[in-house]
Amino acid sequence: MTGEEFERIVGEWAYSYLKGSKGYYDVVLMGGSSDSGRDLVAYLDDTYNRFDIYQCKHYDTQLKPSEYWIEFGKLCYYTYMKEYTSLQLFDL
């Protein structure tokens, strides 16, 4: 399975599961090189100002710190640049 295929599967799951059972107003699959570290954004209400960010990764091996620190760094950077309104981390 490619990374793009994995993101698409997560996007379909998120749209049907998160929007339905978790009560998100909207769920958007971002992806691509200009996603600012966001693969999926789940909006909490119709203002689109409150949201949860999901980063999708699919590796052949166990995730190493050198791989997840880069993604964490992106999250911190874009929060500092005020592209994200707040920083909240959740384990799925």
ABEGO torsion letter per residue (X at the ends): XBAAAAAAAAAAAAAAAAAAAAGBABBBBBEEAAAGGBABBBBABAAGABBBBBBBBBBABBBBAAAAAAAAAAAAAAAAAGABABBBBBBX
